[in-house]
Amino acid sequence: MARVMITDDAAFMRLQLKDMITKAGHEVVGEAENGKVAVEKYLELKPDLVTMDITMPEMDGVNAVREIKRHDPNAKILMCSAMGQQHMVIEAIQAGAKDFLVKPFSADRIEEALRKHL
């Protein structure tokens, strides 16, 4: 069982992800509504894996990935993006994200990504 932190500015997306992650047998240890909060909570909680939305207020997902990787080069981060955000996904992968999930999420794809990166 992995400890997962969810980052998304939309509460319903965090709820949807939390449901899929817990059904896959993992524990959601924290949630963040923007990149700035994600970095703070990552340092505090040290989760095994982070899901990171790309477009958020205050600090976007790409910059949050860079900041988390600066503190912990081994951090495992999965980007979550809407269709049409390919350039930002590529930037996030270059910044150190492990994989990306496209919204709307499917439980199968979430489980597959968790299995692959944990």
Order of alpha helices (4+ residues) and beta strands (2+ residues): beta-alpha-beta-alpha-beta-alpha-beta-alpha-beta-alpha
